[in-house]
Amino acid sequence: MNIAELKNKLIEIYGENEEEIRFFRSPGRVNLIGEHTDYNGGCVFPAALTMASTVAVRNRKDNIIRLFATDLNYVVEAKLDCLSLYQSYRWGNYQLGVADELQKAGFMLTGCEMVFDDKVPLGGGLSSSAAIEVVTAVALLSMNGYEPDMVEVAKLTQLAEHHYIGVHCGIMDQFASAMGKKDHAIFLDCKTLDYSLVPLDLAGHKLVITNTNKKRSLGESKYNERRKQCESALADLKQDYKEAEYLCDITYAQLLHSKNLIKNNIDLNRAMHVISENERVKLSVKALKEGDLSLLGQYMIESHESLRDLYEVSCLELDVLVEASLKQPGVLGSRMTGAGFGGCTVSIVRDSDIEGFIKNVGDIYKHKIGYEASFYLSETADGGKEVFI
Ligand code: GLA
């Protein structure tokens, strides 16, 4: 739906009045490499996508917030002075969680009417939630006369997800959605939030995103459990590394040296993934900057193996896609992207081989899994901002 159509939708749903209607957009993201490192104080390398969440919004003079989406057939209504009541809503809870967090941070909000057009596949591991959270924050702040500080927006929306949704996610998704830049990937140190934009120059290749179409939800997944296992590994390693605040403060060589301190084998595997993955991110950024795409692809392959065998967040559907992708001509690398347990893979594929890739991987997947995968050739995009008709 384009912006003019979204405006019409808002008027159709809530009626006409004098208040100004404005529009905001915030993207989903694909993570090139650096999975489950963000909440371990490590590095990530995501890029924002053209698949995005767009909202049309108009202020109200009372304290009621009303939400609608183009793929929904009812309006969600909430009062800004009792936002804690709506946590169990199946839809609208992300937006209301953000409003709650903004108010707790001291921002004064008035009521409003919103219509969302969400084009990031839901539950697909491409940060559909972060896109909604960030666009909500940018819209609410802007509509109440605040100039959004986008790093602050990333932090507040991450907290909204912790407090309101109950998923203890890292900051990667919200940061990528807030701070992304077209034609670039973001090399982000999640401990310090230092970041740099790296030109995504893929010299005759494209990122192909393949969706398993296996639905998952982070809340129901083992995400929080993985976090706890990492904390437990860190607690053990602290006997040797007292100063370490996060797992990623420890190098792989140090981990190998002290691995006997980790009592539980599963915790050890989790730590081996996280710390090796963090080192792979840095090497991948270097490879991309030097134009060595084959090396970048190799790190992606290693990343997938580590997520599958050590972190155990892959699944049959993701493994089938990666395995089929790596057999195709012109493919430099392929891996699961996002939290795992379903969602998408990302592959680097030579332009001239993309058509064959989609056909062959699609056929193999359908044959082995029994239903279709979806393929996206989404371009990269800018982070959350106001958009105009
Ligand atoms: C989800 C979380 C992120 C990150 C990834 C895994 O997308 O929201 O913070 O932990 O999983 O890398």
Residues whose N, C-alpha, C, O or C-beta is under 5 A from the ligand:
A	BS01	GLA	G34 E35 H36 T37 D38 C169 G170 I171 M172 D173 G338 A339
